[in-house]
């Protein structure tokens, strides 16, 4: 892989002072160091920014804490959208405040994106994502594959309509090229998650590739913004109850892409995938 490329790592934080230092340590141990680490803190207190400043005494990493903006949309989606407006590197990686990256994560992501650009062209939006290793508060292994735990099929990510129906792309594994930026920004005015929207946009305008090999420890704790819930009846029913929000997102994205929205197809597939995953859950439960 070419080493003369730039990499921006985007970290959206919210009351992240408890785990942010471990995440930064994992970035420092990367085999391919980031050109910039951009941080946007959505907290009401300065604790996270102060902790980052103390950790980075001596400029261990090129960290840039962005100025706070009161007019951005709340939550992770608005925070990452704000971060993306400052990104200008060849390759851009999304990062959570409380995870831990294995040393090869950046290098692997950049290598795959470079290969995609050689095949598709540098002007084609490209996205790479992967599975995740689930760990507890102390980074102890709880599950080797989130995809298996949640019964997710990463191949669905290549179809933008499928991404709306069932999001299989987890934000903290996303890496994109610069060409993807102009297709992603601005985010649509709806309740869609940032990773789901990015996957939708790139699958519509460009190409997506995935790896089943995890390069990240996905920490699970009580204050996860989303987290990795196991598959059971309650999880499936919760997803079906949110079908109105999903449909509103679907219509908004269809308008953005100037595509026809197929109402019956959307509802049929939403229900189908919900009950398919429920059936697999029940079969697995009976075997165990």
C-alpha positions in Angstrom: 0.0 0.0 0.0 1.0 3.6 -0.6 2.2 5.4 2.6 2.1 8.9 1.1 -1.6 9.4 1.9 -3.4 11.4 4.6 -5.9 9.9 7.1 -8.4 11.8 9.3 -9.8 10.0 12.3 -13.1 11.5 13.5 -14.1 11.1 17.1 -17.6 12.2 18.3 -17.6 12.4 22.1 -20.3 12.9 24.7 -19.3 12.6 28.4 -16.5 10.4 27.2 -13.8 11.1 29.8 -14.0 7.7 31.3 -12.7 5.7 28.3 -11.3 8.3 25.8 -7.7 7.8 27.0 -7.7 4.1 26.2 -9.1 4.8 22.7 -6.4 7.4 22.1 -3.7 4.9 23.3 -5.0 2.5 20.7 -4.7 5.1 18.0 -1.1 5.8 19.1 -0.2 2.1 18.7 -1.4 2.0 15.1 0.9 0.6 12.5 -0.2 3.5 10.3 -0.6 6.7 12.3 -3.4 9.2 11.5 -2.5 12.5 9.9 -5.1 14.2 12.1 -7.5 13.2 14.9 -10.5 15.5 14.8 -12.6 15.6 18.0 -16.1 17.1 18.4 -17.4 17.1 22.0 -21.2 17.3 22.4 -21.0 17.4 26.2 -22.3 20.2 28.4 -19.2 20.1 30.5 -15.5 20.4 29.5 -14.4 17.2 31.2 -13.7 15.2 28.0 -11.8 18.0 26.3 -9.7 18.5 29.5 -8.9 14.8 29.7 -7.8 14.7 26.1 -5.6 17.8 26.6 -3.9 16.2 29.6 -3.4 12.9 27.8 -1.9 14.7 24.7 0.7 16.7 26.6 3.7 16.8 24.4 1.5 16.3 21.2 1.6 12.5 21.2 -1.0 12.6 18.4 -2.1 15.5 16.1 -5.4 16.0 17.9 -7.6 18.9 17.0 -10.6 19.7 19.3 -13.2 21.4 17.2 -15.0 24.5 18.4 -18.3 23.8 19.9 -21.3 24.7 17.8 -24.8 25.2 19.3 -26.7 25.0 16.1 -25.8 21.4 15.0 -28.3 18.7 15.4 -28.1 16.8 18.7 -26.8 13.3 19.0 -24.1 11.2 17.2 -25.5 11.9 13.8 -25.2 15.7 14.1 -21.8 15.4 15.8 -20.4 13.2 13.0 -21.9 15.5 10.3 -20.1 18.4 11.9 -16.8 16.5 12.0 -17.2 15.6 8.3 -17.3 19.2 7.4 -13.7 19.6 8.6 -12.4 16.4 7.1 -10.2 16.7 4.0 -7.8 13.8 4.0 -7.5 11.1 1.4 -9.2 8.6 3.7 -11.5 9.2 6.7 -12.3 6.8 9.6 -15.1 7.1 12.1 -14.2 6.4 15.7 -16.2 6.0 18.9 -14.9 7.4 22.2 -15.1 4.2 24.2 -13.7 1.5 21.9 -10.2 0.1 21.4 -8.6 -0.3 18.0 -6.3 -3.2 17.2 -2.9 -2.0 15.8 -3.7 -2.8 12.1 -7.1 -1.2 11.9 -6.1 2.0 10.1 -3.6 0.2 7.8 -6.1 -2.5 6.9 -8.8 0.1 6.1 -6.5 2.3 4.0 -5.2 -0.7 2.1 -8.7 -1.9 1.2 -9.8 1.6 0.1 -6.7 2.1 -2.0 -7.4 -1.2 -3.8 -11.0 -0.1 -4.4 -9.8 3.1 -5.9 -7.4 1.3 -8.2 -10.3 -0.8 -9.4 -13.1 1.8 -9.5 -11.2 5.1 -9.8 -10.4 7.7 -7.3 -13.5 9.7 -8.1 -15.8 6.9 -7.1 -17.2 6.9 -3.5 -15.9 3.9 -1.5 -16.6 2.6 1.9 -15.1 -0.2 3.9 -16.5 -1.7 7.1 -16.0 -4.8 9.2 -17.3 -7.0 12.0 -16.6 -6.2 15.6 -15.3 -8.0 18.7 -17.6 -7.4 21.7 -15.9 -6.7 25.0 -17.0 -5.7 28.5 -16.0 -2.5 30.5 -12.5 -3.9 31.1 -12.0 -5.0 27.4 -12.6 -8.6 28.3 -14.0 -10.7 25.4 -17.7 -11.4 25.6 -18.4 -12.3 21.9 -16.0 -12.7 19.0 -18.5 -11.6 16.4 -21.2 -9.0 16.6 -22.6 -10.0 13.2 -23.1 -13.6 14.4 -24.6 -12.4 17.7 -27.1 -10.1 16.0 -27.5 -12.4 12.9 -26.5 -9.7 10.4 -25.6 -10.3 6.8 -23.0 -7.7 5.7 -23.8 -8.4 2.0 -27.0 -6.4 2.5 -24.9 -3.2 2.7 -24.4 -3.2 -1.1 -28.0 -2.2 -1.7 -29.1 1.2 -0.4 -32.7 0.2 0.0 -31.7 -2.7 2.2 -29.6 -0.4 4.3 -32.7 1.6 5.2 -34.6 -1.5 6.1 -31.9 -3.1 8.2 -28.7 -1.3 9.0 -25.7 -3.7 9.0 -22.9 -1.1 9.0 -21.6 -0.1 12.4 -20.2 3.5 12.4 -17.0 2.8 14.3 -15.8 0.4 11.6 -16.5 2.8 8.7 -13.7 4.0 6.5 -14.4 6.1 3.4 -12.4 7.9 0.7 -12.5 11.6 -0.1 -14.8 11.1 -3.0 -17.6 9.9 -0.7 -17.7 13.2 1.2 -19.5 15.2 -1.5 -22.2 12.5 -1.6 -22.7 12.3 2.1 -22.9 16.0 3.1 -25.3 17.4 4.1 -27.1 14.7 6.0 -30.9 14.4 5.2 -33.4 16.0 7.6 -34.7 12.9 9.3 -33.9 10.6 12.2 -31.6 8.3 10.3 -28.4 7.2 12.1 -25.1 8.5 10.8 -23.7 5.1 9.9 -26.9 4.1 8.2 -27.0 7.3 6.1 -23.3 7.0 5.1 -23.8 3.4 4.0 -26.9 4.3 2.0 -25.2 7.2 0.2 -22.1 5.3 -0.7 -24.0 2.2 -1.8 -26.2 4.4 -4.0 -23.4 6.4 -5.6 -20.4 4.1 -5.2 -19.0 0.9 -3.8 -18.9 -0.9 -0.5 -16.6 -3.7 0.7 -16.5 -5.5 4.0 -14.3 -7.8 6.1 -15.4 -10.5 8.5 -12.1 -10.0 10.4 -12.6 -7.6 13.3 -10.0 -4.9 14.0 -11.9 -3.3 16.9 -12.9 -4.1 20.5 -16.5 -2.8 20.7 -16.9 -1.9 24.4 -20.4 -2.6 25.9 -21.6 -0.6 28.9 -24.7 1.1 30.2 -24.2 4.4 28.4 -23.6 3.1 24.8 -25.3 5.4 22.3 -26.4 2.3 20.4 -24.5 -0.8 21.4 -24.8 -4.5 20.4 -28.0 -6.0 21.7 -28.5 -9.7 21.4 -31.3 -11.0 19.2 -34.5 -12.0 21.0 -38.2 -11.4 20.8 -38.0 -8.0 22.6 -35.3 -6.8 20.2 -37.3 -7.8 17.1 -40.6 -6.3 18.4 -38.8 -3.1 19.3 -37.5 -2.8 15.8 -41.0 -3.4 14.3 -42.5 -0.7 16.6 -40.1 1.8 15.1 -41.3 1.0 11.6 -42.9 4.5 11.2 -39.6 6.2 11.8 -37.9 3.8 9.4 -40.4 4.5 6.7 -40.1 8.3 7.2 -36.3 7.8 6.8 -36.9 5.7 3.7 -39.1 8.3 2.0 -36.7 11.1 2.9 -33.7 9.2 1.4 -35.7 8.3 -1.7 -36.5 12.0 -2.3 -32.8 12.8 -1.8 -31.8 10.2 -4.4 -34.8 11.2 -6.6 -36.0 7.6 -6.6 -39.4 6.2 -6.3 -40.4 4.9 -2.9 -42.1 1.5 -3.0 -44.3 1.5 0.0 -45.5 -2.1 0.0 -42.0 -3.4 -0.8 -40.6 -1.5 2.1 -43.1 -2.8 4.7 -43.0 -6.3 3.4 -39.2 -6.5 3.6 -39.1 -4.8 7.0 -41.5 -7.3 8.5 -39.8 -10.2 6.6 -36.4 -9.5 7.9 -37.7 -8.9 11.4 -39.4 -12.3 11.6 -36.6 -14.1 9.7 -34.2 -13.0 12.5 -36.7 -13.9 15.1 -37.1 -17.4 13.7 -33.3 -17.9 13.7 -33.2 -16.7 17.3 -35.9 -19.2 18.3 -34.1 -22.1 16.4 -30.7 -21.2 18.1 -32.4 -21.0 21.5 -33.9 -24.4 21.1 -30.6 -25.9 20.1 -28.8 -24.3 23.0 
